[in-house]
């Protein structure tokens, strides 16, 4: 019993240590955002100082935060919905109508995530330019959906494999067609998994910076471009950059905190029988 208690204490300490280690960069970013530029680069770092809102005021005066935030919401939600629209039927087909090449196809899809994005930047840029998709919300929605599609398909595939085939067969005996199976049987049974997959895709879209910086300039620029605009040839303004980063990550942090129960429930769907 004493050994078990010691193990629990050590695990708790380790868990808190990892949590604090992961949270510290966010804490320091928020702390720096309330400093002056001189205080932000002071050596040694200042832990006690007079907080100021000047960086937030200058950030809002320099750029329209709400416009960038609205672009992020539209692009992230649109990319996640589009990815789910393609992934749901693809995962259904692979889970319940597999072929000898299904496993190979899944592995090939996942291997595309290992390709450095910069390796395909030039052809995608030229393709977007010729199609008139540069600096458009629709263009980023497409690229974000394609970027997350392998992960979304893989997650949905694992969730669908947990559903007993007998349930779908019973539906077919009652005259259910393919789309009826998916809509009225499969989706309700795997709703936690589908929801967590959509939430994860939304977070990945919100945090994506490479494609937004290279395929947009102003009209469709999301918050990642908003953050990058606070670096200049004269140097980095750490207090303003921290303020811009704070207001950019705050919405998705709050959203993730509010939906953490649903996210964990979905990611552990089918883990306990």
C-alpha positions as CSV (number, residue, x, y, z in Angstrom):
1,X,0.0,0.0,0.0
2,X,2.9,2.4,0.9
3,X,4.6,1.6,-2.4
4,X,1.4,2.3,-4.3
5,X,0.9,5.6,-2.5
6,X,4.5,6.6,-3.3
7,X,4.0,5.7,-7.0
8,X,0.9,7.9,-7.1
9,X,2.7,10.8,-5.6
10,X,5.6,10.5,-8.0
11,X,3.2,10.2,-11.0
12,X,1.3,13.3,-9.7
13,X,4.6,15.3,-9.4
14,X,5.7,14.2,-12.8
15,X,2.4,15.1,-14.3
16,X,2.4,18.6,-12.8
17,X,6.1,19.0,-13.8
18,X,5.3,18.2,-17.5
19,X,2.2,20.5,-17.4
20,X,4.1,23.4,-15.9
21,X,6.9,22.9,-18.5
22,X,4.4,23.0,-21.3
23,X,2.6,26.0,-19.9
24,X,5.6,28.1,-19.1
25,X,6.1,29.5,-22.7
26,X,2.5,30.6,-22.8
27,X,2.9,32.2,-19.3
28,X,6.0,34.0,-20.4
29,X,4.4,35.2,-23.6
30,X,1.5,36.7,-21.7
31,X,3.8,38.2,-19.1
32,X,6.0,39.8,-21.8
33,X,3.0,41.3,-23.5
34,X,2.4,43.5,-20.5
35,X,6.0,44.9,-20.4
36,X,7.6,47.8,-22.3
37,X,10.0,47.0,-25.1
38,X,12.9,47.8,-22.8
39,X,11.5,45.6,-20.1
40,X,10.9,42.7,-22.6
41,X,14.6,42.5,-23.5
42,X,16.0,43.3,-20.0
43,X,18.8,41.1,-18.6
44,X,18.2,39.5,-16.2
45,X,14.5,39.0,-17.1
46,X,12.1,41.1,-15.0
47,X,9.5,39.2,-13.0
48,X,8.3,42.2,-11.0
49,X,7.4,45.3,-13.1
50,X,4.6,47.8,-13.7
51,X,2.2,46.2,-16.3
52,X,1.1,48.3,-19.2
53,X,-1.5,47.9,-22.0
54,X,0.5,49.9,-24.5
55,X,1.5,46.9,-26.6
56,X,-2.1,45.8,-27.0
57,X,-3.2,49.3,-27.9
58,X,-0.4,49.6,-30.5
59,X,-1.3,46.1,-31.9
60,X,-4.9,47.1,-32.4
61,X,-4.0,50.5,-33.9
62,X,-1.5,48.9,-36.3
63,X,-3.8,46.1,-37.6
64,X,-7.5,45.3,-37.5
65,X,-7.4,42.2,-35.2
66,X,-11.1,41.4,-35.8
67,X,-10.6,41.1,-39.5
68,X,-7.7,38.6,-39.1
69,X,-9.7,36.7,-36.4
70,X,-12.7,36.4,-38.7
71,X,-10.5,35.0,-41.5
72,X,-9.1,32.5,-39.1
73,X,-12.5,31.3,-38.0
74,X,-13.9,31.0,-41.6
75,X,-10.8,29.3,-42.9
76,X,-10.4,26.9,-39.9
77,X,-14.0,25.9,-39.8
78,X,-14.3,25.6,-43.5
79,X,-11.1,23.5,-43.8
80,X,-12.3,21.2,-41.0
81,X,-15.8,20.8,-42.5
82,X,-14.3,20.1,-46.0
83,X,-11.9,17.6,-44.6
84,X,-14.6,15.7,-42.8
85,X,-16.9,15.8,-45.9
86,X,-14.2,13.9,-47.8
87,X,-12.9,11.8,-44.9
88,X,-16.2,10.3,-43.7
89,X,-17.1,8.4,-46.9
90,X,-13.4,7.5,-47.5
91,X,-13.0,6.1,-43.9
92,X,-16.4,4.3,-44.2
93,X,-15.3,2.6,-47.4
94,X,-12.0,1.5,-46.1
95,X,-13.4,0.3,-42.7
96,X,-16.4,-1.7,-44.0
97,X,-15.5,-2.5,-47.6
98,X,-11.7,-3.1,-47.4
99,X,-9.6,-4.3,-50.3
100,X,-6.1,-5.9,-50.3
101,X,-4.8,-2.4,-51.0
102,X,-6.6,-0.6,-48.2
103,X,-3.8,-0.8,-45.6
104,X,-1.3,0.3,-48.2
105,X,-3.4,3.2,-49.2
106,X,-3.8,4.3,-45.5
107,X,0.0,4.1,-45.0
108,X,0.6,6.1,-48.2
109,X,-1.8,8.8,-47.1
110,X,-0.1,9.1,-43.8
111,X,3.4,9.2,-45.4
112,X,2.4,12.4,-47.2
113,X,2.5,14.1,-43.8
114,X,6.2,13.5,-43.8
115,X,6.8,15.6,-46.9
116,X,8.2,19.0,-46.0
117,X,5.6,21.6,-47.2
118,X,8.3,23.7,-48.7
119,X,9.0,20.9,-51.1
120,X,5.7,21.4,-52.9
121,X,5.4,25.2,-52.3
122,X,6.4,26.2,-55.9
123,X,3.9,24.0,-57.8
124,X,1.1,24.8,-55.4
125,X,1.8,28.5,-55.6
126,X,1.8,28.4,-59.4
127,X,-1.4,26.3,-59.4
128,X,-3.1,28.8,-57.1
129,X,-1.9,31.7,-59.1
130,X,-3.2,30.3,-62.3
131,X,-6.6,29.4,-60.7
132,X,-6.9,32.8,-59.0
133,X,-6.9,31.3,-55.5
134,X,-4.0,33.4,-54.1
135,X,-5.0,35.5,-51.1
136,X,-8.5,34.0,-50.9
137,X,-10.3,32.3,-48.1
138,X,-11.4,29.5,-50.4
139,X,-7.8,28.8,-51.4
140,X,-6.7,28.4,-47.8
141,X,-9.7,26.3,-47.0
142,X,-8.8,23.9,-49.8
143,X,-5.1,23.6,-48.8
144,X,-5.9,23.3,-45.0
145,X,-8.4,20.5,-45.8
146,X,-5.9,18.6,-47.9
147,X,-3.2,19.2,-45.3
148,X,-5.3,17.5,-42.5
149,X,-7.1,14.9,-44.7
150,X,-4.7,12.0,-44.0
151,X,-4.9,12.5,-40.2
152,X,-8.7,12.9,-40.3
153,X,-9.2,9.8,-42.5
154,X,-6.9,7.7,-40.2
155,X,-8.7,8.8,-37.0
156,X,-12.2,8.2,-38.5
157,X,-11.0,4.8,-39.8
158,X,-9.9,3.7,-36.3
159,X,-13.3,4.9,-34.8
160,X,-15.3,3.1,-37.5
161,X,-13.4,-0.1,-37.0
162,X,-14.8,-0.2,-33.4
163,X,-18.4,-0.4,-34.7
164,X,-19.7,-3.9,-35.0
165,X,-20.5,-4.8,-38.6
166,X,-23.7,-6.6,-37.4
167,X,-25.3,-3.2,-36.7
168,X,-24.8,-2.1,-40.3
169,X,-26.0,-5.4,-41.6
170,X,-29.1,-5.1,-39.6
171,X,-29.7,-1.7,-41.2
172,X,-29.2,-3.2,-44.6
173,X,-31.8,-5.9,-43.9
174,X,-34.2,-3.1,-43.1
175,X,-33.6,-1.5,-46.4
176,X,-31.0,1.1,-45.5
177,X,-28.9,2.3,-48.4
178,X,-25.2,3.4,-48.1
179,X,-25.9,7.0,-47.2
180,X,-28.6,6.0,-44.7
181,X,-26.1,3.7,-43.0
182,X,-23.6,6.5,-42.7
183,X,-26.1,9.2,-41.6
184,X,-28.5,7.3,-39.4
185,X,-26.3,4.5,-38.0
186,X,-22.6,5.2,-38.2
187,X,-22.4,8.9,-37.4
188,X,-24.6,8.7,-34.3
189,X,-22.6,5.7,-33.0
190,X,-19.2,7.4,-33.6
191,X,-20.3,11.0,-32.8
192,X,-17.7,11.4,-30.0
193,X,-14.9,10.3,-32.4
194,X,-16.1,12.4,-35.3
195,X,-16.4,15.5,-33.0
196,X,-12.9,15.0,-31.6
197,X,-11.5,14.6,-35.1
198,X,-13.2,17.8,-36.2
199,X,-11.9,19.6,-33.1
200,X,-8.3,18.4,-33.7
201,X,-8.6,19.5,-37.3
202,X,-9.8,22.9,-36.3
203,X,-6.9,23.4,-33.9
204,X,-4.4,22.3,-36.6
205,X,-6.0,24.7,-39.1
206,X,-5.9,27.6,-36.6
207,X,-2.2,27.0,-35.9
208,X,-1.1,26.6,-39.5
209,X,1.4,29.3,-40.5
210,X,3.5,28.1,-43.4
211,X,0.7,28.1,-46.1
212,X,-1.0,31.3,-44.8
213,X,2.3,33.2,-45.0
214,X,3.1,32.1,-48.5
215,X,-0.4,32.0,-50.1
216,X,-1.9,35.2,-48.6
217,X,-1.0,38.8,-48.2
218,X,-3.9,40.9,-46.9
219,X,-7.4,40.0,-48.0
220,X,-7.6,36.5,-46.6
221,X,-4.8,36.7,-44.1
222,X,-5.5,34.8,-40.8
223,X,-4.0,35.4,-37.3
224,X,-0.8,33.6,-38.1
225,X,-0.1,36.3,-40.7
226,X,-1.2,38.9,-38.2
227,X,1.5,37.7,-35.8
228,X,4.2,37.6,-38.4
229,X,3.5,41.2,-39.4
230,X,5.0,42.4,-36.1
231,X,8.6,41.5,-37.1
232,X,10.5,44.0,-39.2
233,X,13.9,44.5,-40.8
234,X,14.8,46.7,-37.8
235,X,14.3,43.8,-35.4
236,X,11.8,42.0,-33.3
237,X,9.6,44.0,-31.0
238,X,9.1,41.4,-28.3
239,X,6.4,43.1,-26.3
240,X,4.3,43.9,-29.3
241,X,4.9,40.4,-30.8
242,X,3.9,38.8,-27.5
243,X,0.8,40.9,-27.3
244,X,-0.1,39.9,-30.9
245,X,0.6,36.3,-30.2
246,X,-1.5,36.4,-27.0
247,X,-4.6,37.8,-28.7
248,X,-4.1,35.3,-31.6
249,X,-3.8,32.1,-29.5
250,X,-6.4,33.2,-26.8
251,X,-9.5,32.1,-28.8
252,X,-8.2,28.6,-29.6
253,X,-6.9,28.1,-26.1
254,X,-10.2,29.0,-24.6
255,X,-12.0,26.9,-27.1
256,X,-9.7,23.9,-26.4
257,X,-10.2,24.3,-22.7
258,X,-14.0,24.4,-23.0
259,X,-14.0,21.4,-25.3
260,X,-11.3,19.3,-23.6
261,X,-13.8,16.8,-22.2
262,X,-15.3,16.2,-25.6
263,X,-11.8,16.0,-27.1
264,X,-10.5,13.4,-24.6
265,X,-13.7,11.4,-24.8
266,X,-13.5,11.2,-28.5
267,X,-9.8,10.4,-28.6
268,X,-10.3,7.5,-26.1
269,X,-13.5,6.3,-27.9
270,X,-13.5,2.5,-28.0
271,X,-10.4,2.2,-25.8
272,X,-12.4,0.6,-22.9
273,X,-14.7,-2.3,-23.6
